[in-house]
């Protein structure tokens, strides 16, 4: 007797894929300034061939990131998606920077950390450079802030970096990596 096929937990059902592709297509068409010269049909073909990446995009969407295509890497042929929600993704707020920071807190621990959450979703935190590139495509984090990938020399000393946009300017700041705030999450990137 055959056992029913078990669905990989990181795989979307056909209905979920259809719904996600519809959401991504609508966002792509509404925000053509983010990806001039790119065609949705090409992006969709790449997505349909990458079920694991679709799962990651769905997690980005589910946690409030509103992922969208921001570039095509002409060297690798990969489409690059960033979280493009106007404010830092709601489903990823109140996180400290990484596991070491989380474990260092003795009380009032946050529900998790940005680095592990990104890894679980299958995405990377934006770097400062990527964050500044995103800000050229619109105005993001005017009321919130987002952790960005922190260089190891800063992290070794207990710090972590975050960015936001105020006064029509993108700012880079530092904080203790163990800190967390209701208005700070992280933005991620994904290559497909």
Buried (B, 14 or more C-beta within 10 A) or exposed (E): EEEEEEEEEBEBEEEEBEBBBEBBBEBBEEBEEBBEEBEBEEBBEBBEEBEEBBBBBBBBBEBBBBBBBBBBEEEEEBBBBBBBBEBBBEBBBEBBBBEBBBEBEEEEBBEBBBBEBBEEBBBBBBBBEBBBBBBEBEEBBEEBBBBBBBEEEEBEEBBBBBBBBEEEEBEEEBBBBBBBBEBBBBBBBBBB
